[in-house]
Amino acid sequence: MSEPTRRERARAATDREIRQQARTLLVHEGPDAVTLRAIARRLGITAPALYRYYASREDLVYHVRIDICADLADDLSTDLAAIPETDTVAQVVTICRGFRTWALAHPREFTMVFAYPNSRPPELQTDPFGRIFMTVAGRVLLTKQITPPPDETVPDVMRPDLELFRAELLATIADSGVDVPDEILTLGTAYMILQFWIRLYGQVALEVFGHFPLLVTNTDGFFEIMLGELIAAAGLRIQ
């Protein structure tokens, strides 16, 4: 493979600076402050010059979101390094706790990735955080410890969406290097995974946005109770 030319290195450096300035605006001023004009002003160039790198603001935001997901994935990978691969339940708990910790420490990054409207959201196959989450999910599935609801109990109204969700899960888990047979990831299993994520995300989002019920002051304890219930509902046991 040939070494990058001086022009290619300069372009890559400018690209990194564009995304870094976008992150700085995001952290200090919020998602709406991330505009091509504002970034160009910080870089001392014209806004049209940025179109050599990104087709639109949405294109730039997409790549910034991928960068943020990569940072989150790095944090979770560090946490997981201390957990044996065979202890899949501990890995699930670690990821859930790590996701909450990161979100509370990075509320505006969380907002851009997980709550900000975007016409081109990162997909699980390209999202570094999604790949880590699905790798662990695949390991759990292979242990056959979980007790998902039978397929026939899945509401009919949910079946079309769940079929698509199940297919994406299988593709993403396979892409992460974990070979999960189709018969293990049943429709009921996909339904349980979706419900798990929605409940986890729901508490974290309420905390990040300051919408948690005012009477609940011990949010750490509430989170641990909720996480324990999710683990138990899946039929898993914390060692």
Secondary structure, DSSP 8 states (H G I E B T S, - for coil): -----HHHHHHHHHHHHHHHHHHHHHHHH-GGG--HHHHHHHHTS-HHHHTTT-SSHHHHHHHHHHHHHHHHHHHHHHHHTTS-TT-HHHHHHHHHHHHHHHHHH-HHHHIIIIIS--SS---TTT-HHHHHHHHHHHHHHHHT------GGGS-GGGHHHHHHHHHHHHHHHHHTT----TTTS-HHHHHHHHHHHHHHHHHHHHHHTT-S-TT---HHHHHHHHHHHHHHHTT----
